[in-house]
Amino acid sequence: MRVAISSDHGGNNLRKEIVNLMNEIGIEYQDFGPHTDDSVDYPDYAKPVADRVASGEFDRGILICGTGIGMSISANKVKGIRCALVHDVFSAKATRGHNDSNILAMGERVIGPGLAREIAQTWLTEEFEGGRHGKRIQKITDLEK
C-alpha cells in the first residue's frame, strides 16, 4: 500500500506523528508537506493528495489540519474521493469496512497524538468488507455523474 499524506500548518505536528507510525509499521508513503510552520491554505495541500489518490498513484491518503474539516471538505470535491473525517477508533474501522474511504482526515486541535496513531493504524489496516456495502459505494460514485 502507498499512502500520500499532507497537512496544513495546524496539522504539522500530528502529520509528523503519523509519518513516524507509518515508518514503524512499514507503510510506504510520500509526505506532501508543508515543511514549514508558516500559515498555509489547506485546499492547496488537500488537492495534491486527493488528485493522486483519485488517479491511483496512491492507494490511500491522510490529511490533517486543525479540525480536519477543511481538509475533508476540500478532498471530497475531487471526483473519486471518499474522505472521512474521523476522531475515534470505531469510526476509523467503520469507514474502511463499510464506506471504503480512501482518505482519512483528522484534526490536530481535536485529538491527541496517541489517539491519532490508533485511529490511523486502524484505518490503514482495516479492509473494505464489500458485499452489501459495495452497492452503496456504487451509489455514492453515481452521485458524481
C-alpha positions as semicolon CSV with decimal commas, in nm:
position;residue;x (nm);y (nm);z (nm)
1;M;0,000;0,000;0,000
2;R;0,117;0,352;-0,086
3;V;-0,013;0,646;0,118
4;A;0,001;1,018;0,038
5;I;0,000;1,241;0,347
6;S;-0,026;1,616;0,393
7;S;-0,143;1,879;0,637
8;D;-0,168;2,249;0,678
9;H;0,022;2,443;0,945
10;G;-0,242;2,344;1,203
11;G;-0,172;1,976;1,146
12;N;0,207;1,969;1,112
13;N;0,280;1,805;1,448
14;L;0,019;1,533;1,406
15;R;0,133;1,468;1,048
16;K;0,485;1,404;1,176
17;E;0,342;1,164;1,435
18;I;0,154;0,968;1,167
19;V;0,464;0,962;0,944
20;N;0,653;0,806;1,238
21;L;0,375;0,548;1,275
22;M;0,392;0,456;0,906
23;N;0,769;0,415;0,935
24;E;0,721;0,187;1,236
25;I;0,463;-0,039;1,069
26;G;0,627;-0,041;0,727
27;I;0,375;0,158;0,524
28;E;0,518;0,320;0,210
29;Y;0,425;0,689;0,192
30;Q;0,506;1,026;0,043
31;D;0,486;1,336;0,259
32;F;0,350;1,635;0,067
33;G;0,423;1,880;0,349
34;P;0,416;2,159;0,428
35;H;0,767;2,164;0,563
36;T;0,723;2,496;0,740
37;D;0,517;2,624;1,032
38;D;0,410;2,928;0,829
39;S;0,037;2,968;0,772
40;V;-0,079;2,790;0,454
41;D;-0,416;2,729;0,291
42;Y;-0,548;2,374;0,346
43;P;-0,706;2,336;-0,002
44;D;-0,358;2,377;-0,153
45;Y;-0,241;2,073;0,044
46;A;-0,558;1,863;0,020
47;K;-0,573;1,878;-0,361
48;P;-0,240;1,710;-0,447
49;V;-0,317;1,420;-0,213
50;A;-0,674;1,383;-0,338
51;D;-0,568;1,404;-0,703
52;R;-0,303;1,137;-0,659
53;V;-0,535;0,902;-0,470
54;A;-0,811;0,953;-0,729
55;S;-0,566;0,879;-1,012
56;G;-0,449;0,557;-0,846
57;E;-0,092;0,676;-0,799
58;F;-0,151;0,624;-0,424
59;D;-0,387;0,374;-0,264
60;R;-0,490;0,599;0,022
61;G;-0,430;0,942;0,168
62;I;-0,419;1,108;0,507
63;L;-0,494;1,478;0,556
64;I;-0,460;1,674;0,879
65;C;-0,550;2,030;0,971
66;G;-0,664;2,197;1,291
67;T;-1,007;2,033;1,290
68;G;-0,988;1,807;0,983
69;I;-1,300;1,974;0,848
70;G;-1,141;2,197;0,584
71;M;-0,923;1,915;0,455
72;S;-1,215;1,672;0,431
73;I;-1,438;1,923;0,252
74;S;-1,159;2,006;0,005
75;A;-1,065;1,644;-0,064
76;N;-1,427;1,541;-0,122
77;K;-1,452;1,790;-0,408
78;V;-1,225;1,564;-0,613
79;K;-1,410;1,300;-0,815
80;G;-1,344;0,951;-0,681
81;I;-1,254;1,057;-0,330
82;R;-1,432;0,930;-0,022
83;C;-1,264;1,125;0,256
84;A;-1,381;1,054;0,609
85;L;-1,325;1,291;0,899
86;V;-1,252;1,061;1,193
87;H;-1,180;1,129;1,560
88;D;-1,246;0,787;1,713
89;V;-1,131;0,430;1,650
90;F;-1,480;0,285;1,589
91;S;-1,542;0,531;1,304
92;A;-1,198;0,457;1,155
93;K;-1,288;0,088;1,142
94;A;-1,638;0,153;1,008
95;T;-1,538;0,399;0,737
96;R;-1,292;0,149;0,589
97;G;-1,512;-0,156;0,633
98;H;-1,840;-0,003;0,522
99;N;-1,755;0,311;0,322
100;D;-1,425;0,208;0,159
101;S;-1,291;0,554;0,243
102;N;-0,972;0,628;0,056
103;I;-0,865;0,937;0,251
104;L;-0,861;0,984;0,627
105;A;-0,890;1,335;0,770
106;M;-0,811;1,422;1,131
107;G;-0,785;1,739;1,341
108;E;-0,474;1,807;1,546
109;R;-0,664;2,051;1,769
110;V;-0,935;1,790;1,831
111;I;-0,741;1,476;1,923
112;G;-0,404;1,397;2,073
113;P;-0,118;1,206;1,915
114;G;-0,185;0,874;2,091
115;L;-0,546;0,854;1,973
116;A;-0,448;0,978;1,625
117;R;-0,192;0,697;1,592
118;E;-0,453;0,441;1,699
119;I;-0,706;0,580;1,451
120;A;-0,454;0,587;1,166
121;Q;-0,329;0,235;1,235
122;T;-0,685;0,102;1,245
123;W;-0,775;0,286;0,925
124;L;-0,459;0,173;0,745
125;T;-0,506;-0,194;0,833
126;E;-0,883;-0,233;0,802
127;E;-1,016;-0,382;0,478
128;F;-1,335;-0,298;0,290
129;E;-1,600;-0,561;0,365
130;G;-1,766;-0,545;0,023
131;G;-2,096;-0,732;-0,002
132;R;-2,397;-0,512;0,064
133;H;-2,163;-0,217;0,115
134;G;-2,038;-0,240;-0,245
135;K;-2,382;-0,145;-0,375
136;R;-2,382;0,161;-0,151
137;I;-2,037;0,270;-0,265
138;Q;-2,159;0,245;-0,625
139;K;-2,449;0,475;-0,535
140;I;-2,200;0,728;-0,394
141;T;-1,996;0,701;-0,714
142;D;-2,312;0,756;-0,918
143;L;-2,367;1,088;-0,737
144;E;-2,053;1,219;-0,909
145;K;-2,201;1,179;-1,257
